[in-house]
Amino acid sequence: MSHRPAPKSVSTLLDDDPLNQFNVLSLLAQASYAFHNGNEERAALLIGAALLAPKYKGASYLIQGALTLNDVRKKL
């Protein structure tokens, strides 16, 4: 029988690192901006990244990077 550690709450995960807090707030601000500009798909992806950010930093950075690369690709 394996013993899993108790899952951490979001507030505990955010309290661990101020950079994490900034990353989540930044993602939510970007999502708000995207939503107000009519880009609901981008907003949904950014909100998902914000939800993943406290526990899976790499995944949130990957989503944010992919969206940025897509923006650059569209401008070329």
C-alpha positions in Angstrom: 0.0 0.0 0.0 1.6 3.3 -1.1 1.3 6.4 0.9 0.8 9.6 -1.0 1.6 12.9 0.7 -1.4 15.1 1.3 -2.0 17.5 -1.6 -1.0 21.1 -1.0 -3.6 23.8 -1.2 -3.3 26.6 -3.8 -2.6 29.2 -1.1 0.2 27.0 0.3 1.7 26.6 -3.2 1.6 30.3 -3.9 3.1 31.2 -0.5 6.2 29.1 -1.3 7.5 31.5 -4.0 6.8 35.2 -4.7 7.8 34.6 -8.3 4.9 32.0 -8.5 2.5 34.7 -7.3 3.7 37.1 -9.9 3.5 34.5 -12.7 -0.1 33.6 -11.8 -1.1 37.3 -11.6 0.6 37.9 -14.9 -1.2 35.0 -16.6 -4.5 36.2 -15.3 -3.9 39.8 -16.4 -3.0 38.5 -19.9 -6.1 36.4 -19.9 -8.3 39.4 -19.0 -6.7 41.4 -21.8 -7.2 38.7 -24.3 -10.9 38.2 -23.2 -11.5 42.0 -23.5 -10.1 41.9 -27.0 -12.4 39.1 -28.1 -9.9 36.3 -28.0 -11.7 33.8 -25.8 -9.6 30.9 -26.9 -6.3 32.6 -25.8 -8.0 33.7 -22.6 -9.0 30.2 -21.8 -5.5 28.9 -22.4 -4.0 31.5 -20.2 -6.5 30.8 -17.4 -5.6 27.1 -17.7 -1.9 28.0 -17.5 -2.6 30.1 -14.4 -4.4 27.2 -12.8 -1.4 24.9 -13.5 1.3 27.4 -12.6 1.4 26.9 -8.8 2.1 23.2 -9.1 3.5 22.8 -12.7 5.7 25.9 -13.5 7.1 24.3 -16.6 3.7 23.6 -18.1 2.6 27.2 -17.5 5.8 28.6 -19.1 5.4 26.2 -22.0 1.8 27.4 -22.7 2.8 31.0 -22.4 5.8 30.5 -24.7 3.7 28.7 -27.3 1.2 31.6 -27.3 4.0 34.1 -27.7 5.6 32.2 -30.5 2.2 31.9 -32.3 1.9 35.7 -32.0 5.3 36.2 -33.5 4.6 33.8 -36.3 1.4 35.7 -37.2 3.3 39.0 -37.4 5.9 37.6 -39.8 
